[in-house]
């Protein structure tokens, strides 16, 4: 068997509008939009530098249909770089760029080969004795087990399956092309190049089954380093390594404050928690969520003056590093129980709110209100999966924090 190497990438989501960030700060959102493109350009550069034999993309090249041809022209430019370097590209469509979703086209270079969407297809790389097998999505939703219909392996060759799938389920990703590792293993392939899940994961080692994750985090739910995988086969032995290419990151720090902490002490805790992030940034913009929790007599003051406290926390972040932007200040604070009871006579407001936590009627009403707000947001921002860039649980908790503050008479 010949020795060779390839890059396995997935979930480029080129053209992602970063709607959640755009709601908060359009300038920061534009940095992350550009970061997505830079990350892919960097990966293409690494493919050329390392002289890989081919390049795989396991779905979701695009985030959705194009508003214009700019994103198609960008992808064409990067594919042309690979063509000039003699590197073929094999890709399939995922749920975001399914055949039914993408209506605009740009003619791509001859080195780009797409797997069919109506049935599994195979490509043989004769000089390497490698067979690639894959099927893309015809529609945005693929509910069938596509893997079980993939063809038998080519005997004596290195066989690679390419599939956009959630396997048996990976929250919060939609359950598309569901299948099990045993289903994959039954095909007899040597490597499975998966896409759809945005976290890096080595699912299995016999055979090697990998989600490379996406190239660039797109929200606070996609934190940490992002990139692709370089796979090398030498004398029949397979190895892999991550190629980290993200240009901007999301991060979260959880800080527990003590009842005796005053404002200065809380802000010192923020600086101490943020410092390790600063040491790892390596020139990347970081969108940071700070979550404060603990029991404090300042709960009411902080909740009632959230914007001032947000600004103070962002200033503390900037004292650590100028490229840390506070994506959100999230409060999970509790007042001393005596303070709530004293402010409300015999009513323990904290206990009352706790008893109704997770109430189905409250969740339903909150969902209705979010829906009403979403349709009024400009520029299609309300069409996002989380139109207010937060889960209902987080939004309800914010409301609870305000009620506790009012119960204490804070203002």
C-alpha positions, -999 to +999 in steps of 0.1 A: +000+000+000+013+035-009+021+061+017-001+092+014-018+119+034-050+139+032-069+166+051-103+159+065-124+190+071-161+196+076-187+223+084-169+253+069-203+272+070-189+299+047-213+328+046-225+323+082-240+357+093-231+353+130-266+366+138-262+364+176-231+386+176-247+409+151-275+416+176-249+427+201-221+443+182-220+444+144-183+453+143-174+422+164-197+401+142-178+413+111-145+401+127-159+366+131-173+366+096-138+374+082-123+349+106-143+321+090-128+329+056-093+333+070-095+300+088-103+282+055-076+301+036-051+290+063-062+254+060-058+255+022-023+270+028-014+241+051-026+216+026-003+231+000+026+234+024+023+198+036+017+186+000-012+164+009-025+140-017-061+150-015-086+171+005-119+159+019-149+181+030-176+162+048-205+186+042-217+221+049-193+241+028-218+269+029-241+280+057-270+283+034-281+298+001-261+328-011-273+363-011-249+369-039-219+352-055-193+366-032-190+335-010-190+312-041-162+333-056-142+330-024-146+292-023-136+290-060-105+311-053-094+287-026-101+256-047-081+271-075-051+274-052-054+237-045-058+229-082-025+248-090-008+227-063-021+195-079-044+186-049-079+172-058-109+180-035-137+156-028-168+170-011-204+162-003-234+183+006-247+185+042-279+199+056-269+235+052-258+232+016-281+205+004-289+203-033-323+218-026-309+247-005-282+262-027-297+278-058-268+299-070-237+284-086-201+293-095-182+270-119-155+254-098-121+242-109-117+207-124-100+194-093-132+196-073-153+164-073-187+161-056-204+129-044-239+123-057-270+131-036-294+105-049-273+074-040-238+066-027-210+071-051-173+059-052-141+074-065-110+054-071-076+070-068-056+045-088-021+057-081-027+056-043-050+026-043-075+046-023-113+043-027-136+071-015-173+064-008-199+091-001-234+105-005-245+141+000-279+154+011-305+161-016-327+179+010-320+198+041-333+170+062-319+135+057-337+111+080-326+078+065-296+057+074-274+065+044-244+045+056-259+011+054-262+015+016-226+025+010-208+001-013-185-028-004-149-018+001-124-023-028-103-053-017-067-045-009-072-008-011-075+019+016-112+027+018-126+059+032-163+066+039-174+103+038-207+110+056-225+140+071-243+125+101-253+129+138-246+092+143-269+081+172-273+116+184-250+145+193-269+174+210-276+201+200-272+189+164-302+178+145-305+140+140-296+137+104-285+105+085-287+086+118-265+055+121-244+036+146-207+030+148-215-007+141-232+004+109-200+022+099-179-007+109-200-031+089-189-015+056-153-027+062-137+007+055-104+019+070-114+054+078-146+074+082-145+111+075-176+125+093-192+159+094-221+178+110-210+177+146-190+209+154-168+195+182-137+175+174-142+139+184-125+106+178-156+084+178-138+051+173-103+037+165-112+004+148-118+017+122-108+053+128-140+074+129-135+111+133-155+143+135-130+171+128-154+198+141-159+231+124-131+255+114-144+285+133-167+287+163-199+305+155-215+311+189-208+308+226-219+271+223-189+264+201-160+272+224-123+264+222-099+256+195-113+247+160-098+232+129-094+201+107-075+168+108-044+157+089-044+120+083-013+101+073-009+065+061+026+051+061+033+014+054-003+007+062-003+025+095-027+053+100-021+084+122-038+117+126-032+151+141-054+182+145-047+213+125-059+243+145-068+272+121-095+293+138-089+330+138-112+340+166-127+322+196-156+320+220-148+312+256-166+312+290-154+316+325-175+307+355-167+327+387-181+320+421-182+350+444-183+350+482-209+369+504-182+392+517-169+403+482-175+439+474-174+453+438-136+456+438-132+420+450-156+407+423-137+426+395-104+412+408-119+377+406-129+384+370-093+395+361-078+364+377-102+341+358-096+358+325-058+358+327-053+322+316-074+329+285-051+358+277-021+335+278-037+312+252-051+337+227-021+339+203-034+370+186-070+358+183-100+379+191-119+362+220-156+367+226-160+359+263-191+350+284-186+356+321-210+338+344-212+350+380-227+327+406-228+326+444-247+341+473-242+378+477-260+408+493-251+426+460-274+404+439-301+430+438-278+459+429-260+439+402-292+426+386-309+461+387-278+478+372-268+450+348-255+474+321-232+492+345-219+459+358-215+446+323-193+476+314-173+471+346-167+435+338-157+443+302-133+469+315-118+443+338-114+420+307-096+448+288-073+454+317-061+418+310-061+419+272-074+444+247-087+417+224-111+402+249-147+413+241-174+406+266-200+386+247-223+385+277-224+389+315-246+360+328-259+362+363-266+331+385-266+350+418-286+344+449-293+369+477-290+359+513-322+342+522-329+365+551-327+395+528-355+383+505-377+373+534-371+406+553-380+427+522-412+408+516-425+403+551-431+365+555-429+358+518-397+341+508-395+352+471-364+331+464-382+300+476-413+309+456-394+314+424-375+282+429-407+262+433-418+274+399-385+268+381-390+248+350-428+253+351-442+243+317-466+273+315-438+297+322-416+281+295-445+282+270-452+319+277-415+327+274-413+309+241-444+328+228-428+362+238-395+353+222-414+344+190-431+378+190-398+396+194-381+375+168-404+385+140-397+422+147-359+419+145-343+436+114-324+419+086-337+384+092-319+381+126-350+365+141-347+335+118-318+321+138-322+289+158-318+311+190-332+345+178-321+362+210-288+343+211-298+325+243-317+295+254-351+299+271-335+287+303-310+315+303-336+342+294-359+329+322-330+330+347-324+366+338-360+374+345-357+356+378-326+377+387-346+409+381-375+397+402-352+389+431-337+423+427-371+440+428-381+419+458-351+434+477-361+469+466-328+473+446-327+501+421 
